[in-house]
Amino acid sequence: MRKQDRKHRGHLLPPLLLGLLWLGCVTAANADESVNQQTARRLLEAGQAELAALMLEADLLNYAGEVEFDYLYGQVMYRTGQAGKALFAFERVLMADPEHLDARLLAARISAGRAEVDYARELLQPLQDRPLDEAHRIEYEAVLRAIEQAASNAPMTLRGYVAGGLGGDSNVTSGPDQSSLLIPGLSSTPTDLGTAARDGDLVGSLEAGLSLQKALSETWWLTVDGSVMQAFNRQRKDVIEGYENLNLGVLKRSGNDFFNMSLLAQDYRISHSSYRYTLGGKASWVHAFADNSLLTTYYQQLVFTFPVHSLDNTTRRTVGLLRDVAWGENSALQYGILGGRETAHAADKPQFSFNYFGGSAGLGIPLGARWSVSAAAVYEQRNHLVTDPLHQLVRQDKVASLGLALDYRLADEWHLTQRLTGLRNASNAVLYDYTRNTYSMQIRWEFDHEKD
């Protein structure tokens, strides 16, 4: 029995020795990595970069200058949006190990994002003739594109377009289907709507836009945007629409964050006469993520002034959140939410005030070298605050719209676009319950001019 025990122990000895040897190797391999770093690595892999940053800050004084720590620290800083600290960490890695591909590529990407084009190209120069595996080659080409994009951002950029279209509108008056409605506050019998009732027409439009961005410094820009549009109706000349827009703003960049303040103005015309003036401002913050997606938050305040009907004057305040995601060749997705309040200026017209909330989504996909398709959907619900004496109810509107566009690029600067839109305003106040559908074929010329 003892011989058999010794025999069995003899069979167990080699695996035990191998296990101890393996444990010793693992211990030696991790001897220079602290518990904080091991935890931070696991947190980073789990997508909790902010917590990983807290763990690494405790080791920064003792481990800064060591390749593995600096690379891990750079990754964490990059993931938490601290591009400056990340770049400094990757530079320390390259000082100790110039062959570290991942640190070199990330440092170049960050430099391109900060518009430090020459330095980004310098970082990539050693990789020009070097064979790379598939993953590194894809990242190398992506960084090259980022550098070229950054290089194209000249101190002054001028962009614009001119477009003309022809199509049809099922409801140029935005009126209800019925020619008469029972409006309790006006009469006990149906009221004739006359020219306010639903009416379709053949429509055309001419429009143009111009955008200027002027660099004031490496991180400040002046922005100017303007556009004009004039529609033409074949029959209903009394409801021809037109507008002029002007936006003036300043843009500030700080790392991967952009801050914008702008003044907004519009003159909206009906039948060539000013129907409504709009004046206001907008403040927004945009954060750019490493995967080229954007997160935008904004606050907007607009004052609507009606020259002829001053009782309709209101102020609208809106807060919103938008996410933009891009992938592949020119594919893009945008979605967001918004909410706010519109308040009547006239103290005796509280029925014109309402709260609102809603959301939007848009998608654009290329179908080939020249074709692309896009779709957009918007929903907004408006809940008025008090009973409307005209309709003798608390008004509620649910506005939903859907648009589809098919674009064909005739040449580098010329586009032919077909658009189909549908809008449904479902209101418990019958005067405002309507549907409007439009179709148009538009030709558009675009230009993009940049100079030092």
C-alpha positions as a Markdown table, in Angstrom:
| # | Residue | x | y | z |
|---|---|---|---|---|
| 1 | Met | 0.0 | 0.0 | 0.0 |
| 2 | Arg | 2.8 | 2.4 | 0.9 |
| 3 | Lys | 4.6 | 1.6 | -2.4 |
| 4 | Gln | 1.4 | 2.4 | -4.3 |
| 5 | Asp | 1.1 | 5.7 | -2.4 |
| 6 | Arg | 4.6 | 6.6 | -3.2 |
| 7 | Lys | 4.0 | 5.6 | -6.8 |
| 8 | His | 0.9 | 7.8 | -7.0 |
| 9 | Arg | 2.8 | 10.7 | -5.4 |
| 10 | Gly | 5.6 | 10.2 | -7.9 |
| 11 | His | 3.0 | 10.6 | -10.7 |
| 12 | Leu | 1.7 | 13.8 | -9.1 |
| 13 | Leu | 5.1 | 15.4 | -8.6 |
| 14 | Pro | 5.8 | 16.6 | -12.2 |
| 15 | Pro | 2.4 | 18.4 | -12.6 |
| 16 | Leu | 2.8 | 20.0 | -9.2 |
| 17 | Leu | 6.3 | 21.2 | -10.1 |
| 18 | Leu | 5.0 | 22.5 | -13.4 |
| 19 | Gly | 2.1 | 24.3 | -11.6 |
| 20 | Leu | 4.5 | 25.9 | -9.2 |
| 21 | Leu | 6.8 | 26.9 | -12.0 |
| 22 | Trp | 3.9 | 28.5 | -13.9 |
| 23 | Leu | 2.8 | 30.4 | -10.8 |
| 24 | Gly | 6.3 | 31.6 | -10.3 |
| 25 | Cys | 6.4 | 32.9 | -13.9 |
| 26 | Val | 3.0 | 34.7 | -13.5 |
| 27 | Thr | 4.1 | 36.2 | -10.2 |
| 28 | Ala | 7.4 | 37.4 | -11.8 |
| 29 | Ala | 5.5 | 38.8 | -14.8 |
| 30 | Asn | 3.1 | 40.8 | -12.7 |
| 31 | Ala | 5.7 | 41.8 | -10.0 |
| 32 | Asp | 6.1 | 45.2 | -11.6 |
| 33 | Glu | 2.3 | 45.8 | -12.1 |
| 34 | Ser | 0.5 | 47.1 | -9.0 |
| 35 | Val | -2.9 | 46.0 | -7.9 |
| 36 | Asn | -4.3 | 49.4 | -9.0 |
| 37 | Gln | -3.0 | 48.8 | -12.5 |
| 38 | Gln | -4.4 | 45.3 | -12.7 |
| 39 | Thr | -7.8 | 46.7 | -11.5 |
| 40 | Ala | -7.6 | 49.6 | -13.9 |
| 41 | Arg | -6.9 | 47.3 | -16.8 |
| 42 | Arg | -10.0 | 45.2 | -16.0 |
| 43 | Leu | -12.1 | 48.4 | -15.6 |
| 44 | Leu | -11.0 | 49.7 | -18.9 |
| 45 | Glu | -11.9 | 46.5 | -20.7 |
| 46 | Ala | -15.3 | 46.7 | -19.0 |
| 47 | Gly | -15.8 | 50.1 | -20.4 |
| 48 | Gln | -15.4 | 52.0 | -17.1 |
| 49 | Ala | -12.6 | 54.3 | -18.1 |
| 50 | Glu | -13.5 | 57.0 | -15.4 |
| 51 | Leu | -13.1 | 54.5 | -12.6 |
| 52 | Ala | -9.9 | 53.2 | -14.2 |
| 53 | Ala | -8.5 | 56.7 | -14.2 |
| 54 | Leu | -9.0 | 57.0 | -10.4 |
| 55 | Met | -7.1 | 53.8 | -9.9 |
| 56 | Leu | -4.1 | 54.9 | -12.0 |
| 57 | Glu | -3.8 | 58.4 | -10.5 |
| 58 | Ala | -2.7 | 56.8 | -7.3 |
| 59 | Asp | 0.3 | 55.1 | -9.1 |
| 60 | Leu | 1.2 | 58.0 | -11.4 |
| 61 | Leu | 4.2 | 59.4 | -9.3 |
| 62 | Asn | 5.7 | 55.9 | -8.8 |
| 63 | Tyr | 5.2 | 54.4 | -12.2 |
| 64 | Ala | 5.3 | 57.2 | -14.8 |
| 65 | Gly | 8.1 | 56.5 | -17.2 |
| 66 | Glu | 7.4 | 52.8 | -17.4 |
| 67 | Val | 6.2 | 51.7 | -20.8 |
| 68 | Glu | 3.3 | 49.4 | -19.8 |
| 69 | Phe | 2.0 | 51.9 | -17.2 |
| 70 | Asp | 2.3 | 54.9 | -19.5 |
| 71 | Tyr | 0.5 | 53.1 | -22.3 |
| 72 | Leu | -2.3 | 52.0 | -20.0 |
| 73 | Tyr | -2.5 | 55.5 | -18.5 |
| 74 | Gly | -2.6 | 57.0 | -22.0 |
| 75 | Gln | -5.5 | 54.7 | -23.1 |
| 76 | Val | -7.5 | 55.6 | -20.0 |
| 77 | Met | -6.9 | 59.3 | -20.5 |
| 78 | Tyr | -7.9 | 59.1 | -24.1 |
| 79 | Arg | -11.1 | 57.2 | -23.3 |
| 80 | Thr | -12.1 | 59.8 | -20.7 |
| 81 | Gly | -11.6 | 62.7 | -23.2 |
| 82 | Gln | -8.4 | 64.0 | -21.6 |
| 83 | Ala | -6.4 | 64.2 | -24.9 |
| 84 | Gly | -3.6 | 66.3 | -23.6 |
| 85 | Lys | -2.7 | 63.9 | -20.8 |
| 86 | Ala | -3.1 | 60.9 | -23.2 |
| 87 | Leu | -0.7 | 62.4 | -25.7 |
| 88 | Phe | 1.9 | 63.1 | -23.1 |
| 89 | Ala | 1.7 | 59.5 | -21.8 |
| 90 | Phe | 2.1 | 58.1 | -25.4 |
| 91 | Glu | 5.1 | 60.4 | -26.0 |
| 92 | Arg | 6.7 | 58.9 | -22.8 |
| 93 | Val | 6.1 | 55.4 | -24.2 |
| 94 | Leu | 7.7 | 56.3 | -27.6 |
| 95 | Met | 10.7 | 57.8 | -25.8 |
| 96 | Ala | 11.4 | 54.5 | -24.1 |
| 97 | Asp | 10.1 | 52.2 | -27.0 |
| 98 | Pro | 10.0 | 53.9 | -30.4 |
| 99 | Glu | 8.7 | 50.6 | -31.9 |
| 100 | His | 5.5 | 50.7 | -29.9 |
| 101 | Leu | 2.9 | 50.8 | -32.8 |
| 102 | Asp | -0.2 | 51.4 | -30.8 |
| 103 | Ala | 1.2 | 54.3 | -28.9 |
| 104 | Arg | 2.5 | 55.9 | -32.1 |
| 105 | Leu | -0.8 | 55.6 | -33.9 |
| 106 | Leu | -2.9 | 56.9 | -31.0 |
| 107 | Ala | -0.5 | 59.8 | -30.5 |
| 108 | Ala | -0.8 | 60.7 | -34.2 |
| 109 | Arg | -4.6 | 60.4 | -34.0 |
| 110 | Ile | -4.8 | 62.8 | -31.1 |
| 111 | Ser | -2.4 | 65.3 | -32.8 |
| 112 | Ala | -4.6 | 65.3 | -35.9 |
| 113 | Gly | -7.7 | 65.9 | -33.7 |
| 114 | Arg | -5.9 | 68.9 | -32.2 |
| 115 | Ala | -5.1 | 70.2 | -35.7 |
| 116 | Glu | -1.3 | 69.6 | -35.1 |
| 117 | Val | -0.9 | 68.3 | -38.6 |
| 118 | Asp | 2.9 | 68.5 | -39.0 |
| 119 | Tyr | 3.5 | 66.7 | -35.7 |
| 120 | Ala | 0.9 | 64.0 | -36.6 |
| 121 | Arg | 2.7 | 63.4 | -39.9 |
| 122 | Glu | 6.0 | 63.3 | -38.2 |
| 123 | Leu | 4.7 | 60.5 | -35.9 |
| 124 | Leu | 3.5 | 58.4 | -38.8 |
| 125 | Gln | 6.6 | 58.9 | -41.0 |
| 126 | Pro | 8.5 | 55.8 | -39.6 |
| 127 | Leu | 5.5 | 53.7 | -40.6 |
| 128 | Gln | 5.4 | 54.7 | -44.3 |
| 129 | Asp | 7.4 | 51.7 | -45.6 |
| 130 | Arg | 6.9 | 49.4 | -42.7 |
| 131 | Pro | 4.8 | 46.2 | -43.2 |
| 132 | Leu | 1.8 | 46.3 | -40.9 |
| 133 | Asp | -0.8 | 43.7 | -39.9 |
| 134 | Glu | -4.4 | 44.2 | -40.9 |
| 135 | Ala | -5.5 | 45.9 | -37.7 |
| 136 | His | -2.6 | 48.4 | -37.6 |
| 137 | Arg | -2.9 | 49.0 | -41.4 |
| 138 | Ile | -6.6 | 50.0 | -41.0 |
| 139 | Glu | -5.8 | 52.3 | -38.1 |
| 140 | Tyr | -2.9 | 53.8 | -40.0 |
| 141 | Glu | -5.1 | 54.6 | -43.0 |
| 142 | Ala | -7.8 | 56.1 | -40.6 |
| 143 | Val | -5.2 | 58.4 | -39.0 |
| 144 | Leu | -4.0 | 59.5 | -42.4 |
| 145 | Arg | -7.6 | 60.5 | -43.4 |
| 146 | Ala | -7.9 | 62.4 | -40.1 |
| 147 | Ile | -4.7 | 64.2 | -40.8 |
| 148 | Glu | -5.8 | 65.2 | -44.3 |
| 149 | Gln | -9.1 | 66.4 | -42.9 |
| 150 | Ala | -7.4 | 68.5 | -40.3 |
| 151 | Ala | -5.0 | 69.9 | -43.0 |
| 152 | Ser | -8.0 | 71.0 | -45.1 |
| 153 | Asn | -9.4 | 73.2 | -42.2 |
| 154 | Ala | -7.9 | 76.4 | -43.6 |
| 155 | Pro | -8.1 | 79.6 | -41.5 |
| 156 | Met | -11.0 | 80.8 | -43.6 |
| 157 | Thr | -13.6 | 78.4 | -45.2 |
| 158 | Leu | -16.4 | 79.6 | -47.5 |
| 159 | Arg | -19.1 | 77.2 | -48.5 |
| 160 | Gly | -22.4 | 77.8 | -50.3 |
| 161 | Tyr | -25.1 | 76.5 | -52.6 |
| 162 | Val | -27.8 | 77.6 | -55.1 |
| 163 | Ala | -30.8 | 75.4 | -55.7 |
| 164 | Gly | -34.0 | 75.4 | -57.7 |
| 165 | Gly | -36.9 | 73.0 | -57.4 |
| 166 | Leu | -40.3 | 72.2 | -58.8 |
| 167 | Gly | -43.1 | 70.0 | -57.3 |
| 168 | Gly | -46.4 | 69.8 | -55.7 |
| 169 | Asp | -48.0 | 70.6 | -52.3 |
| 170 | Ser | -51.2 | 69.0 | -51.2 |
| 171 | Asn | -52.0 | 71.7 | -48.7 |
| 172 | Val | -50.4 | 75.1 | -49.3 |
| 173 | Thr | -52.7 | 76.7 | -46.7 |
| 174 | Ser | -52.0 | 74.2 | -43.9 |
| 175 | Gly | -55.8 | 74.1 | -43.6 |
| 176 | Pro | -58.3 | 71.4 | -42.7 |
| 177 | Asp | -60.0 | 69.3 | -45.3 |
| 178 | Gln | -63.5 | 70.7 | -44.6 |
| 179 | Ser | -64.6 | 74.0 | -46.1 |
| 180 | Ser | -66.5 | 74.8 | -42.9 |
| 181 | Leu | -66.1 | 74.0 | -39.3 |
| 182 | Leu | -68.0 | 74.3 | -36.1 |
| 183 | Ile | -66.0 | 76.6 | -33.9 |
| 184 | Pro | -67.9 | 77.0 | -30.6 |
| 185 | Gly | -66.4 | 80.4 | -29.7 |
| 186 | Leu | -67.4 | 81.9 | -33.0 |
| 187 | Ser | -70.9 | 80.6 | -33.7 |
| 188 | Ser | -73.3 | 77.8 | -33.0 |
| 189 | Thr | -73.4 | 77.0 | -36.7 |
| 190 | Pro | -70.4 | 75.9 | -39.0 |
| 191 | Thr | -68.1 | 78.7 | -40.0 |
| 192 | Asp | -67.1 | 79.1 | -43.6 |
| 193 | Leu | -63.3 | 78.8 | -43.8 |
| 194 | Gly | -63.0 | 80.4 | -47.3 |
| 195 | Thr | -59.4 | 80.5 | -48.5 |
| 196 | Ala | -58.1 | 79.0 | -45.2 |
| 197 | Ala | -59.5 | 75.6 | -46.2 |
| 198 | Arg | -57.2 | 72.9 | -47.6 |
| 199 | Asp | -55.9 | 73.6 | -51.1 |
| 200 | Gly | -53.3 | 71.9 | -53.3 |
| 201 | Asp | -51.1 | 73.6 | -55.8 |
| 202 | Leu | -48.1 | 73.3 | -58.1 |
| 203 | Val | -45.1 | 74.9 | -56.4 |
| 204 | Gly | -41.5 | 75.9 | -57.2 |
| 205 | Ser | -38.7 | 77.4 | -55.2 |
| 206 | Leu | -35.3 | 79.2 | -55.5 |
| 207 | Glu | -32.9 | 79.2 | -52.6 |
| 208 | Ala | -29.3 | 80.0 | -51.8 |
| 209 | Gly | -27.0 | 79.7 | -48.8 |
| 210 | Leu | -23.6 | 80.8 | -47.7 |
| 211 | Ser | -21.4 | 79.8 | -44.8 |
| 212 | Leu | -18.2 | 81.4 | -43.6 |
| 213 | Gln | -15.8 | 80.2 | -40.9 |
| 214 | Lys | -12.9 | 82.5 | -40.0 |
| 215 | Ala | -10.1 | 81.4 | -37.6 |
| 216 | Leu | -9.3 | 83.9 | -35.0 |
| 217 | Ser | -6.7 | 81.8 | -33.3 |
| 218 | Glu | -5.8 | 78.1 | -33.1 |
| 219 | Thr | -8.9 | 77.4 | -30.9 |
| 220 | Trp | -11.3 | 80.3 | -31.8 |
| 221 | Trp | -13.4 | 80.8 | -34.9 |
| 222 | Leu | -16.0 | 83.3 | -36.1 |
| 223 | Thr | -18.9 | 81.7 | -37.9 |
| 224 | Val | -21.5 | 83.3 | -40.3 |
| 225 | Asp | -24.4 | 81.5 | -41.9 |
| 226 | Gly | -27.0 | 82.9 | -44.2 |
| 227 | Ser | -29.8 | 81.6 | -46.4 |
| 228 | Val | -32.7 | 82.9 | -48.5 |
| 229 | Met | -35.7 | 81.1 | -50.1 |
| 230 | Gln | -38.5 | 82.2 | -52.2 |
| 231 | Ala | -41.4 | 79.9 | -53.2 |
| 232 | Phe | -43.7 | 80.3 | -56.2 |
| 233 | Asn | -47.3 | 78.9 | -56.4 |
| 234 | Arg | -49.1 | 78.5 | -59.6 |
| 235 | Gln | -52.5 | 79.5 | -58.3 |
| 236 | Arg | -52.5 | 80.5 | -54.6 |
| 237 | Lys | -50.5 | 83.7 | -54.8 |
| 238 | Asp | -51.8 | 84.8 | -51.4 |
| 239 | Val | -49.9 | 82.1 | -49.5 |
| 240 | Ile | -46.5 | 82.2 | -51.2 |
| 241 | Glu | -43.8 | 81.6 | -48.6 |
| 242 | Gly | -40.3 | 83.0 | -48.3 |
| 243 | Tyr | -37.6 | 83.7 | -45.7 |
| 244 | Glu | -34.2 | 85.1 | -45.0 |
| 245 | Asn | -32.0 | 83.6 | -42.2 |
| 246 | Leu | -28.8 | 85.0 | -40.6 |
| 247 | Asn | -26.8 | 83.3 | -37.9 |
| 248 | Leu | -23.6 | 84.9 | -36.3 |
| 249 | Gly | -21.5 | 83.0 | -33.8 |
| 250 | Val | -18.2 | 82.2 | -32.2 |
| 251 | Leu | -16.8 | 78.6 | -31.9 |
| 252 | Lys | -14.3 | 77.6 | -29.2 |
| 253 | Arg | -12.4 | 74.3 | -29.2 |
| 254 | Ser | -10.8 | 72.7 | -26.1 |
| 255 | Gly | -9.4 | 69.3 | -26.8 |
| 256 | Asn | -12.3 | 67.1 | -28.1 |
| 257 | Asp | -14.9 | 69.6 | -26.9 |
| 258 | Phe | -16.4 | 72.5 | -28.9 |
| 259 | Phe | -18.5 | 75.4 | -27.5 |
| 260 | Asn | -20.6 | 77.6 | -29.7 |
| 261 | Met | -22.6 | 80.8 | -29.1 |
| 262 | Ser | -24.7 | 82.3 | -31.9 |
| 263 | Leu | -27.3 | 84.9 | -32.6 |
| 264 | Leu | -30.2 | 83.8 | -34.8 |
| 265 | Ala | -32.5 | 86.0 | -37.0 |
| 266 | Gln | -35.2 | 85.3 | -39.5 |
| 267 | Asp | -37.7 | 87.2 | -41.6 |
| 268 | Tyr | -40.5 | 84.9 | -42.6 |
| 269 | Arg | -42.7 | 86.2 | -45.4 |
| 270 | Ile | -46.1 | 85.3 | -46.8 |
| 271 | Ser | -47.1 | 86.8 | -50.2 |
| 272 | His | -43.9 | 88.9 | -50.1 |
| 273 | Ser | -44.9 | 90.7 | -46.8 |
| 274 | Ser | -43.2 | 90.1 | -43.5 |
| 275 | Tyr | -45.5 | 87.8 | -41.5 |
| 276 | Arg | -43.1 | 87.0 | -38.6 |
| 277 | Tyr | -39.7 | 88.1 | -37.3 |
| 278 | Thr | -37.6 | 85.8 | -35.2 |
| 279 | Leu | -34.6 | 86.9 | -33.1 |
| 280 | Gly | -32.8 | 84.8 | -30.6 |
| 281 | Gly | -29.7 | 82.9 | -29.6 |
| 282 | Lys | -28.3 | 79.4 | -29.1 |
| 283 | Ala | -25.6 | 77.9 | -26.9 |
| 284 | Ser | -24.3 | 74.4 | -27.6 |
| 285 | Trp | -21.6 | 72.0 | -26.4 |
| 286 | Val | -20.3 | 69.3 | -28.7 |
| 287 | His | -18.1 | 66.4 | -27.6 |
| 288 | Ala | -16.2 | 64.4 | -30.2 |
| 289 | Phe | -15.6 | 60.8 | -29.4 |
| 290 | Ala | -12.7 | 58.7 | -30.7 |
| 291 | Asp | -15.0 | 56.7 | -33.0 |
| 292 | Asn | -15.9 | 60.0 | -34.9 |
| 293 | Ser | -19.3 | 60.2 | -33.2 |
| 294 | Leu | -20.6 | 63.4 | -31.7 |
| 295 | Leu | -22.7 | 64.3 | -28.7 |
| 296 | Thr | -24.4 | 67.7 | -28.7 |
| 297 | Thr | -26.4 | 69.5 | -26.0 |
| 298 | Tyr | -27.9 | 72.9 | -26.6 |
| 299 | Tyr | -30.2 | 75.6 | -25.3 |
| 300 | Gln | -32.1 | 77.9 | -27.6 |
| 301 | Gln | -34.3 | 80.9 | -27.0 |
| 302 | Leu | -36.3 | 82.6 | -29.8 |
| 303 | Val | -38.6 | 85.6 | -29.7 |
| 304 | Phe | -41.4 | 85.5 | -32.4 |
| 305 | Thr | -42.8 | 88.9 | -33.4 |
| 306 | Phe | -45.8 | 89.3 | -35.7 |
| 307 | Pro | -45.9 | 92.8 | -37.2 |
| 308 | Val | -49.6 | 92.7 | -38.0 |
| 309 | His | -50.9 | 90.4 | -35.3 |
| 310 | Ser | -49.0 | 91.4 | -32.2 |
| 311 | Leu | -51.3 | 89.4 | -29.9 |
| 312 | Asp | -49.5 | 86.3 | -31.4 |
| 313 | Asn | -46.1 | 87.4 | -30.1 |
| 314 | Thr | -44.4 | 84.6 | -28.1 |
| 315 | Thr | -41.0 | 83.5 | -26.7 |
| 316 | Arg | -39.8 | 79.9 | -27.2 |
| 317 | Arg | -37.2 | 78.2 | -25.0 |
| 318 | Thr | -35.8 | 74.8 | -26.0 |
| 319 | Val | -33.2 | 72.4 | -24.6 |
| 320 | Gly | -32.1 | 69.4 | -26.6 |
| 321 | Leu | -29.7 | 66.5 | -26.9 |
| 322 | Leu | -28.3 | 65.1 | -30.2 |
| 323 | Arg | -26.1 | 62.2 | -31.1 |
| 324 | Asp | -24.3 | 61.9 | -34.5 |
| 325 | Val | -22.7 | 58.6 | -35.6 |
| 326 | Ala | -20.8 | 58.1 | -38.8 |
| 327 | Trp | -19.4 | 54.9 | -40.3 |
| 328 | Gly | -18.2 | 53.5 | -43.6 |
| 329 | Glu | -18.3 | 55.7 | -46.7 |
| 330 | Asn | -20.4 | 58.7 | -45.8 |
| 331 | Ser | -23.1 | 56.7 | -43.8 |
| 332 | Ala | -24.5 | 58.8 | -40.9 |
| 333 | Leu | -27.1 | 58.5 | -38.2 |
| 334 | Gln | -28.5 | 61.3 | -36.1 |
| 335 | Tyr | -31.0 | 61.1 | -33.3 |
| 336 | Gly | -32.1 | 63.3 | -30.4 |
| 337 | Ile | -34.7 | 64.6 | -28.0 |
| 338 | Leu | -35.9 | 68.1 | -27.2 |
| 339 | Gly | -38.3 | 69.9 | -24.9 |
| 340 | Gly | -39.3 | 73.3 | -23.8 |
| 341 | Arg | -42.0 | 76.0 | -23.5 |
| 342 | Glu | -43.5 | 78.7 | -25.7 |
| 343 | Thr | -45.0 | 81.6 | -23.7 |
| 344 | Ala | -47.4 | 84.2 | -25.0 |
| 345 | His | -46.4 | 87.9 | -24.4 |
| 346 | Ala | -50.0 | 89.1 | -24.1 |
| 347 | Ala | -51.2 | 88.7 | -20.5 |
| 348 | Asp | -54.8 | 88.1 | -21.7 |
| 349 | Lys | -53.8 | 85.3 | -24.2 |
| 350 | Pro | -52.5 | 82.5 | -22.0 |
| 351 | Gln | -54.1 | 80.0 | -24.3 |
| 352 | Phe | -51.3 | 80.7 | -26.8 |
| 353 | Ser | -48.7 | 79.3 | -24.3 |
| 354 | Phe | -47.8 | 75.6 | -24.4 |
| 355 | Asn | -45.2 | 73.0 | -23.3 |
| 356 | Tyr | -43.7 | 70.7 | -25.8 |
| 357 | Phe | -41.4 | 67.7 | -26.1 |
| 358 | Gly | -40.4 | 65.4 | -28.9 |
| 359 | Gly | -37.6 | 63.6 | -30.8 |
| 360 | Ser | -36.0 | 63.2 | -34.2 |
| 361 | Ala | -34.0 | 60.7 | -36.1 |
| 362 | Gly | -32.2 | 60.9 | -39.5 |
| 363 | Leu | -30.2 | 58.4 | -41.6 |
| 364 | Gly | -28.1 | 58.8 | -44.7 |
| 365 | Ile | -26.7 | 55.9 | -46.7 |
| 366 | Pro | -24.7 | 55.9 | -50.0 |
| 367 | Leu | -26.1 | 53.5 | -52.6 |
| 368 | Gly | -23.0 | 53.7 | -54.9 |
| 369 | Ala | -20.5 | 56.1 | -56.3 |
| 370 | Arg | -23.2 | 58.6 | -57.2 |
| 371 | Trp | -26.5 | 57.6 | -55.5 |
| 372 | Ser | -27.4 | 58.2 | -51.9 |
| 373 | Val | -30.7 | 57.9 | -49.9 |
| 374 | Ser | -31.7 | 59.7 | -46.7 |
| 375 | Ala | -34.7 | 59.6 | -44.4 |
| 376 | Ala | -35.7 | 61.8 | -41.4 |
| 377 | Ala | -38.5 | 61.6 | -38.9 |
| 378 | Val | -39.7 | 64.2 | -36.3 |
| 379 | Tyr | -42.3 | 64.0 | -33.6 |
| 380 | Glu | -43.4 | 66.8 | -31.3 |
| 381 | Gln | -46.3 | 67.0 | -28.8 |
| 382 | Arg | -47.6 | 70.4 | -27.8 |
| 383 | Asn | -49.8 | 70.7 | -24.6 |
| 384 | His | -51.4 | 74.1 | -24.2 |
| 385 | Leu | -51.7 | 75.4 | -20.6 |
| 386 | Val | -55.3 | 76.7 | -20.4 |
| 387 | Thr | -58.6 | 76.4 | -22.1 |
| 388 | Asp | -58.9 | 78.1 | -25.5 |
| 389 | Pro | -62.0 | 80.3 | -25.5 |
| 390 | Leu | -62.4 | 79.9 | -29.3 |
| 391 | His | -62.5 | 76.1 | -29.2 |
| 392 | Gln | -63.6 | 75.7 | -25.6 |
| 393 | Leu | -61.0 | 73.1 | -24.8 |
| 394 | Val | -57.4 | 72.7 | -23.7 |
| 395 | Arg | -55.7 | 72.4 | -27.1 |
| 396 | Gln | -53.3 | 69.5 | -27.7 |
| 397 | Asp | -51.3 | 69.0 | -31.0 |
| 398 | Lys | -49.3 | 65.9 | -32.0 |
| 399 | Val | -47.1 | 66.8 | -35.0 |
| 400 | Ala | -45.4 | 64.0 | -36.9 |
| 401 | Ser | -43.4 | 64.3 | -40.1 |
| 402 | Leu | -41.4 | 62.0 | -42.3 |
| 403 | Gly | -39.1 | 62.9 | -45.2 |
| 404 | Leu | -37.4 | 60.8 | -47.8 |
| 405 | Ala | -34.7 | 62.0 | -50.3 |
| 406 | Leu | -32.9 | 60.3 | -53.2 |
| 407 | Asp | -29.8 | 62.1 | -54.4 |
| 408 | Tyr | -27.9 | 61.7 | -57.6 |
| 409 | Arg | -24.5 | 63.4 | -58.0 |
| 410 | Leu | -24.4 | 64.7 | -61.5 |
| 411 | Ala | -20.8 | 66.0 | -61.1 |
| 412 | Asp | -18.5 | 67.0 | -58.2 |
| 413 | Glu | -20.6 | 70.1 | -57.4 |
| 414 | Trp | -24.0 | 69.3 | -58.9 |
| 415 | His | -26.8 | 67.2 | -57.4 |
| 416 | Leu | -30.2 | 66.2 | -58.6 |
| 417 | Thr | -32.5 | 65.4 | -55.6 |
| 418 | Gln | -36.0 | 64.0 | -55.3 |
| 419 | Arg | -37.8 | 64.7 | -52.0 |
| 420 | Leu | -41.1 | 63.4 | -50.6 |
| 421 | Thr | -42.4 | 64.7 | -47.3 |
| 422 | Gly | -45.4 | 64.0 | -45.2 |
| 423 | Leu | -46.7 | 66.0 | -42.2 |
| 424 | Arg | -49.6 | 65.2 | -39.9 |
| 425 | Asn | -50.8 | 67.7 | -37.3 |
| 426 | Ala | -53.3 | 65.8 | -35.2 |
| 427 | Ser | -55.1 | 68.4 | -33.0 |
| 428 | Asn | -58.2 | 68.3 | -30.8 |
| 429 | Ala | -58.9 | 71.8 | -32.1 |
| 430 | Val | -60.4 | 71.1 | -35.5 |
| 431 | Leu | -59.1 | 74.3 | -37.1 |
| 432 | Tyr | -55.5 | 73.1 | -36.6 |
| 433 | Asp | -56.0 | 69.4 | -37.6 |
| 434 | Tyr | -54.5 | 68.9 | -41.0 |
| 435 | Thr | -52.3 | 66.8 | -43.3 |
| 436 | Arg | -49.7 | 68.2 | -45.7 |
| 437 | Asn | -47.7 | 66.2 | -48.3 |
| 438 | Thr | -45.1 | 67.6 | -50.7 |
| 439 | Tyr | -43.0 | 66.3 | -53.6 |
| 440 | Ser | -40.2 | 68.1 | -55.3 |
| 441 | Met | -37.4 | 67.6 | -57.8 |
| 442 | Gln | -34.4 | 69.9 | -57.1 |
| 443 | Ile | -31.2 | 70.7 | -58.8 |
| 444 | Arg | -28.4 | 72.0 | -56.6 |
| 445 | Trp | -25.0 | 73.5 | -57.1 |
| 446 | Glu | -22.6 | 73.5 | -54.2 |
| 447 | Phe | -19.2 | 75.1 | -53.8 |
| 448 | Asp | -16.5 | 74.9 | -51.1 |
| 449 | His | -13.6 | 77.4 | -51.1 |
| 450 | Glu | -10.8 | 77.5 | -48.6 |
| 451 | Lys | -7.8 | 79.8 | -48.4 |
| 452 | Asp | -5.1 | 80.9 | -46.0 |
